[in-house]
Amino acid sequence: MSCRRILSLGTAFSIVLVAAGGLPALAEELPGEGVVVKPVFQALLEERFQEYIVLIGLERLGYEIEEPLIVSIPAAHLSVAQGDRTLYVTHWNPLHRQFLEGAGAEQIWQAGVDSGTYTVTGAMQGYLIDKKTADDYGITNLEQFKDPEIASLFDINNDGRADLTGCKPGWGCEAMVDHHLSAYELEDVIEHHKGDYFIQMADTIARYRQGEPIFYYTWTPLWLSGELVPGEDVEWLEVPFTSLPDQDGEVDTLLPDGRNLGFEVNEINIVANREFVESNPAAKRFMELVQIPINDISAENLLIQQGEDSLEEIRAHAEQWIEANAETFDGWLAEARAAAAE
């Protein structure tokens, strides 16, 4: 995998866009003029597409975008709560709830919570195995790994346990996977491999292409579902029952088709420092309105996987998406300007 996946954004957003055609913009078109936005991201290129879409919109409202800070997910939430950074675009709800509450939720504003309109909807997570092994052995549920014969099919290091390509330490899914293995009494038969996710997945894909069984955790939106297509190359596994950390009451993890993958379907939304949002109605309204189809993100992520993975290329992907959705995007900007004028 490209080492550029862990590089910072450099100076990609250190220059503020000027008005189209080089003409001076009217003051009412730039309600953010003179206000600096300080984004914070995690080191994941696959999230840059939606981050760029949001920042380009804020640029067009006149906000000056400072170079993004690259930190871990918990640190991103903390920096937003403390006001050191302005916003974090890719908060997963409810997966990142622990980071929100740990940082001080009362200081963080979440786009979509009041309106019910989230930046991205329908984000899934779960466990998959290759379709051939699933069909040959009738494997449909994680509980079947209690059978030593089933677990041994996915044993790479010959320790008797199935090897799960898992989560990077510090990601929200790390604690979820560990919780599942404990709740389903699978810790003795499944080893959760933690580390750089994409380096691990490169090895997993290579083993699949060699005809070997594979077992991994993933999420959508992500290019991986275009590389290993569920239903064709791989199959989702169900879990024995719903079990989530700090579960309050009944939590539904069932999909509309009745399958239980063990994770709540998530929304992805923007979180921002509450003081900034209260002082900037244009930014608030724009962030409330931004919606990006999950399939568009997966399609763009596939371009990254195919080699279009420089920051300049990813920003170009975002600009192309904005151009293709110009009427909608311009409508968001118009509503944001109207909110500032009220």
Backbone torsions as a table, in degrees:
resi	resn	phi	psi	omega
1	MET	NA	151.9	-177.8
2	SER	-67.6	136.1	178.2
3	CYS	-69.1	-11.9	179.9
4	ARG	-68.3	-11.2	178.4
5	ARG	-61.9	-21.9	-176.1
6	ILE	-114.0	12.9	177.5
7	LEU	-81.6	155.2	175.9
8	SER	-75.5	171.7	-177.4
9	LEU	-78.1	-0.4	178.1
10	GLY	58.7	-132.6	-176.5
11	THR	-108.7	22.5	-173.6
12	ALA	-58.5	-28.5	-178.8
13	PHE	-119.4	24.8	-179.0
14	SER	-86.4	-8.8	-179.8
15	ILE	-108.8	131.2	179.8
16	VAL	-86.3	134.5	178.9
17	LEU	-68.3	145.3	174.0
18	VAL	-94.9	169.2	-178.5
19	ALA	-64.5	151.5	-178.0
20	ALA	-57.0	139.4	178.3
21	GLY	76.5	1.7	177.4
22	GLY	78.3	3.9	-179.9
23	LEU	-84.7	148.9	177.9
24	PRO	-60.5	133.0	178.7
25	ALA	-82.0	146.8	175.8
26	LEU	-66.9	147.4	-175.7
27	ALA	-57.4	-37.7	-177.3
28	GLU	-70.5	-14.9	177.4
29	GLU	-83.8	-12.5	-177.1
30	LEU	-125.3	64.6	-178.1
31	PRO	-63.6	-17.2	179.9
32	GLY	-94.0	4.1	-175.9
33	GLU	-57.5	130.9	179.5
34	GLY	87.8	-2.1	-179.0
35	VAL	-108.6	130.2	-178.3
36	VAL	-95.9	131.4	174.8
37	VAL	-106.4	129.4	-178.0
38	LYS	-115.1	94.1	-178.3
39	PRO	-73.8	157.0	171.3
40	VAL	-132.5	132.3	-179.0
41	PHE	-125.8	164.2	165.5
42	GLN	-97.1	165.8	-174.0
43	ALA	-82.5	71.2	-179.2
44	LEU	-141.5	106.0	-177.8
45	LEU	-59.4	-30.5	-177.5
46	GLU	-65.8	-8.8	176.2
47	GLU	-101.7	-6.4	-174.4
48	ARG	-65.2	-33.2	-177.3
49	PHE	-54.7	-55.4	-179.3
50	GLN	-70.0	-30.6	177.0
51	GLU	-64.7	-42.6	178.7
52	TYR	-64.6	-40.5	179.0
53	ILE	-57.4	-44.0	179.9
54	VAL	-67.0	-45.5	-176.8
55	LEU	-69.1	-35.0	176.0
56	ILE	-62.5	-41.1	177.3
57	GLY	-61.2	-43.6	178.7
58	LEU	-66.2	-36.0	175.6
59	GLU	-59.6	-43.8	-177.5
60	ARG	-69.2	-17.0	172.9
61	LEU	-89.3	1.6	174.9
62	GLY	100.2	-2.7	-178.8
63	TYR	-72.0	142.7	175.3
64	GLU	-89.9	123.7	-175.1
65	ILE	-98.9	116.5	177.6
66	GLU	-78.7	157.7	178.2
67	GLU	-55.3	127.4	-179.3
68	PRO	-62.7	146.1	174.6
69	LEU	-96.0	133.6	-178.5
70	ILE	-103.9	117.2	-178.0
71	VAL	-142.8	-179.6	175.1
72	SER	-73.0	165.4	-178.7
73	ILE	-62.9	-46.7	177.6
74	PRO	-59.2	-41.5	-179.8
75	ALA	-67.0	-32.3	177.7
76	ALA	-61.8	-46.7	179.6
77	HIS	-64.6	-41.0	-179.5
78	LEU	-64.1	-42.0	-178.2
79	SER	-66.9	-33.4	176.7
80	VAL	-69.6	-43.7	179.7
81	ALA	-61.0	-39.7	-177.1
82	GLN	-81.3	-9.2	179.1
83	GLY	84.3	4.2	176.2
84	ASP	-68.5	-33.8	175.0
85	ARG	-125.7	158.5	-171.4
86	THR	-88.9	-45.8	-173.0
87	LEU	-152.9	156.7	175.4
88	TYR	-131.5	120.8	-167.7
89	VAL	-81.6	-27.8	-168.0
90	THR	-116.5	55.8	173.1
91	HIS	-78.9	126.7	177.6
92	TRP	-93.8	126.8	-179.0
93	ASN	-116.7	114.5	17.3
94	PRO	-102.4	4.2	-172.6
95	LEU	-55.4	-38.3	-177.0
96	HIS	-94.1	14.2	-176.9
97	ARG	-57.2	-38.6	-178.7
98	GLN	-61.8	-36.2	179.9
99	PHE	-72.4	-36.4	178.2
100	LEU	-63.7	-49.1	-178.0
101	GLU	-69.1	-36.6	179.4
102	GLY	-67.4	-28.5	-178.8
103	ALA	-82.2	-25.2	-174.9
104	GLY	114.8	78.3	-172.0
105	ALA	-58.8	-28.1	-177.6
106	GLU	-67.2	-17.9	179.6
107	GLN	-96.7	1.5	-176.1
108	ILE	-118.7	129.1	175.0
109	TRP	-95.6	137.8	179.8
110	GLN	-116.1	120.9	176.0
111	ALA	-64.1	136.1	174.5
112	GLY	94.5	-17.8	-176.8
113	VAL	-63.9	-42.2	-179.5
114	ASP	-80.6	-40.9	-174.2
115	SER	-87.5	-21.8	-175.3
116	GLY	78.8	8.5	178.6
117	THR	-105.3	110.2	-176.0
118	TYR	-103.6	157.6	-179.2
119	THR	-59.9	-45.7	179.3
120	VAL	-137.2	134.7	178.8
121	THR	-120.1	157.3	174.5
122	GLY	79.6	27.9	179.0
123	ALA	-77.4	122.4	-176.3
124	MET	-107.5	160.0	174.4
125	GLN	-143.2	160.2	175.3
126	GLY	163.0	-169.2	-175.5
127	TYR	-112.7	140.2	-179.8
128	LEU	-133.9	154.3	170.6
129	ILE	-132.3	164.7	179.2
130	ASP	-66.0	146.0	-174.1
131	LYS	-65.0	-37.6	-178.6
132	LYS	-58.7	-48.7	180.0
133	THR	-66.9	-38.5	178.0
134	ALA	-59.2	-45.1	-178.1
135	ASP	-72.0	-41.9	-176.2
136	ASP	-64.5	-34.7	-175.2
137	TYR	-112.2	3.8	178.8
138	GLY	63.6	37.8	-177.5
139	ILE	-87.8	120.7	179.3
140	THR	-130.6	-14.5	-171.2
141	ASN	-136.3	141.4	-179.7
142	LEU	-58.0	-28.6	-177.8
143	GLU	-62.8	-24.6	-178.7
144	GLN	-66.3	-14.8	178.6
145	PHE	-70.8	-8.9	173.9
146	LYS	-67.2	-20.7	175.6
147	ASP	-77.1	117.5	-178.0
148	PRO	-55.1	-32.0	179.2
149	GLU	-65.4	-41.6	179.0
150	ILE	-67.8	-47.0	-178.7
151	ALA	-59.8	-38.2	-176.0
152	SER	-67.3	-21.8	178.9
153	LEU	-61.4	-28.2	-175.0
154	PHE	-111.4	19.8	-179.3
155	ASP	-86.7	111.0	-177.8
156	ILE	-91.0	-38.9	-173.0
157	ASN	-100.7	12.5	172.7
158	ASN	59.9	37.9	176.0
159	ASP	-104.8	5.9	177.7
160	GLY	90.7	-6.0	-179.2
161	ARG	-110.5	151.8	173.1
162	ALA	-70.5	138.1	-179.2
163	ASP	-99.4	114.7	-178.7
164	LEU	-97.3	119.8	171.3
165	THR	-70.4	109.9	-168.6
166	GLY	-117.2	-147.8	-166.2
167	CYS	-99.4	153.1	174.4
168	LYS	-70.9	135.8	177.1
169	PRO	-55.6	134.4	-178.9
170	GLY	98.5	-15.5	175.3
171	TRP	-77.7	154.7	-180.0
172	GLY	-61.2	-32.5	-177.5
173	CYS	-70.7	-21.4	-179.2
174	GLU	-56.6	-51.9	-179.0
175	ALA	-67.0	-34.4	179.5
176	MET	-64.7	-46.8	-179.4
177	VAL	-63.2	-45.7	178.7
178	ASP	-59.7	-40.9	178.4
179	HIS	-62.0	-44.7	-179.9
180	HIS	-60.2	-45.6	-178.1
181	LEU	-61.2	-34.7	177.4
182	SER	-73.8	-47.4	-176.2
183	ALA	-63.6	-35.2	-178.3
184	TYR	-93.6	6.4	177.9
185	GLU	56.4	51.3	-178.0
186	LEU	-116.6	5.6	-175.7
187	GLU	-63.2	-27.8	-178.9
188	ASP	-83.7	-11.1	-175.9
189	VAL	-120.9	-10.3	178.6
190	ILE	-129.8	129.8	175.1
191	GLU	-103.8	121.6	-180.0
192	HIS	-86.3	106.9	179.9
193	HIS	-84.8	118.6	-178.3
194	LYS	-108.2	144.1	-178.5
195	GLY	160.4	-163.6	178.0
196	ASP	-63.2	115.2	-172.5
197	TYR	-59.8	-45.0	-172.8
198	PHE	-75.0	-29.7	172.8
199	ILE	-66.8	-43.3	177.1
200	GLN	-61.3	-42.2	-177.6
201	MET	-69.5	-30.6	175.9
202	ALA	-60.2	-41.8	177.8
203	ASP	-68.7	-38.6	179.4
204	THR	-63.2	-44.7	179.1
205	ILE	-63.8	-40.2	178.9
206	ALA	-61.7	-41.1	178.8
207	ARG	-66.4	-38.1	177.3
208	TYR	-60.7	-43.3	-178.8
209	ARG	-67.7	-19.9	176.2
210	GLN	-89.7	3.2	177.4
211	GLY	85.3	14.2	-179.3
212	GLU	-90.8	152.2	175.2
213	PRO	-63.8	146.4	177.0
214	ILE	-134.0	153.0	-176.3
215	PHE	-147.5	118.9	-174.3
216	TYR	-152.6	159.8	171.5
217	TYR	-97.8	144.4	171.1
218	THR	-154.7	-176.8	-178.8
219	TRP	-145.0	165.9	169.6
220	THR	-125.5	144.2	8.1
221	PRO	-81.8	140.0	176.9
222	LEU	-167.4	147.5	-179.8
223	TRP	-59.8	-23.4	-172.5
224	LEU	-58.6	-33.9	-178.9
225	SER	-71.1	-11.6	171.7
226	GLY	-90.4	-23.8	178.6
227	GLU	-85.1	-45.7	174.8
228	LEU	-117.5	97.5	-169.5
229	VAL	-83.2	120.5	176.1
230	PRO	-58.5	135.3	-178.1
231	GLY	90.9	-19.8	178.9
232	GLU	-115.3	-52.8	-178.7
233	ASP	-101.2	-35.0	-173.8
234	VAL	-138.8	168.5	177.9
235	GLU	-133.5	139.8	172.6
236	TRP	-69.5	144.3	174.2
237	LEU	-102.7	138.8	171.7
238	GLU	-81.9	167.8	176.8
239	VAL	-113.8	159.8	-176.8
240	PRO	-61.8	-37.6	-178.3
241	PHE	-164.5	166.7	178.6
242	THR	-76.3	128.1	174.9
243	SER	-150.6	118.4	-179.3
244	LEU	-126.3	148.2	176.9
245	PRO	-61.4	141.2	177.3
246	ASP	52.2	41.3	-176.9
247	GLN	-69.3	125.4	178.1
248	ASP	-106.1	106.8	178.1
249	GLY	70.2	-156.9	-178.0
250	GLU	-84.1	122.8	177.0
251	VAL	-116.3	130.0	-175.7
252	ASP	-93.2	118.9	174.9
253	THR	-114.7	15.6	179.0
254	LEU	-80.0	141.4	171.9
255	LEU	-82.6	163.7	179.2
256	PRO	-55.9	-27.7	-179.9
257	ASP	-85.7	4.4	176.0
258	GLY	94.1	-9.1	178.2
259	ARG	-72.4	147.5	177.6
260	ASN	-117.2	104.2	-179.2
261	LEU	-90.9	-2.6	173.6
262	GLY	90.8	-8.0	-179.7
263	PHE	-122.6	142.1	171.9
264	GLU	-67.0	143.4	171.2
265	VAL	-67.3	129.5	-174.1
266	ASN	-102.3	154.6	163.7
267	GLU	-105.3	147.7	175.0
268	ILE	-109.6	126.0	-178.1
269	ASN	-140.8	166.5	179.5
270	ILE	-82.7	135.3	169.4
271	VAL	-117.0	143.6	-175.9
272	ALA	-143.7	159.0	176.8
273	ASN	-62.2	128.8	-173.4
274	ARG	-62.7	-39.1	179.6
275	GLU	-62.5	-41.2	177.6
276	PHE	-61.9	-46.2	-177.3
277	VAL	-62.4	-42.5	-178.9
278	GLU	-65.9	-25.8	-179.6
279	SER	-93.2	-6.9	-174.5
280	ASN	-135.2	79.2	-177.3
281	PRO	-62.2	-28.7	179.0
282	ALA	-67.0	-46.5	178.5
283	ALA	-63.2	-42.2	-180.0
284	LYS	-59.3	-48.9	-176.9
285	ARG	-65.1	-41.3	178.6
286	PHE	-61.3	-45.9	-178.4
287	MET	-65.8	-29.5	176.4
288	GLU	-68.6	-30.3	-171.9
289	LEU	-90.2	-25.2	-174.2
290	VAL	-60.9	125.3	174.9
291	GLN	-136.0	130.0	-177.9
292	ILE	-125.6	119.8	179.7
293	PRO	-58.6	136.7	-176.1
294	ILE	-62.1	-33.8	179.5
295	ASN	-68.8	-29.7	176.5
296	ASP	-66.5	-37.4	178.6
297	ILE	-67.9	-44.2	179.0
298	SER	-61.9	-39.7	179.3
299	ALA	-65.0	-40.6	178.2
300	GLU	-68.3	-38.6	178.1
301	ASN	-60.8	-32.9	177.8
302	LEU	-66.6	-35.2	175.3
303	LEU	-61.8	-39.1	176.8
304	ILE	-61.1	-46.8	-178.9
305	GLN	-62.6	-30.4	-178.5
306	GLN	-84.1	1.7	173.1
307	GLY	118.9	-10.6	178.6
308	GLU	-86.5	66.3	-168.8
309	ASP	-117.3	14.8	172.9
310	SER	-80.0	157.5	-180.0
311	LEU	-61.9	-36.2	179.0
312	GLU	-64.9	-40.8	179.8
313	GLU	-68.5	-39.1	-179.9
314	ILE	-67.8	-40.1	176.0
315	ARG	-62.6	-38.3	177.2
316	ALA	-61.8	-38.0	175.8
317	HIS	-58.6	-44.4	-179.9
318	ALA	-64.0	-42.9	-179.8
319	GLU	-65.2	-37.5	177.3
320	GLN	-65.6	-38.7	177.4
321	TRP	-64.4	-42.5	179.4
322	ILE	-62.2	-42.0	179.1
323	GLU	-64.4	-40.6	179.9
324	ALA	-69.2	-22.4	179.9
325	ASN	-118.5	36.8	-170.8
326	ALA	-59.7	-41.8	-177.6
327	GLU	-62.5	-46.1	178.5
328	THR	-65.3	-47.5	-177.4
329	PHE	-62.2	-44.7	178.9
330	ASP	-64.2	-31.1	176.1
331	GLY	-65.8	-39.0	176.0
332	TRP	-61.3	-44.1	-179.5
333	LEU	-64.2	-39.8	-179.9
334	ALA	-63.9	-42.4	178.6
335	GLU	-66.2	-36.4	178.5
336	ALA	-64.9	-42.7	178.8
337	ARG	-65.3	-38.4	178.9
338	ALA	-64.5	-38.0	179.3
339	ALA	-63.7	-36.7	179.3
340	ALA	-69.3	-26.9	-176.5
341	ALA	-84.7	-11.1	-177.4
342	GLU	-72.3	NA	NA
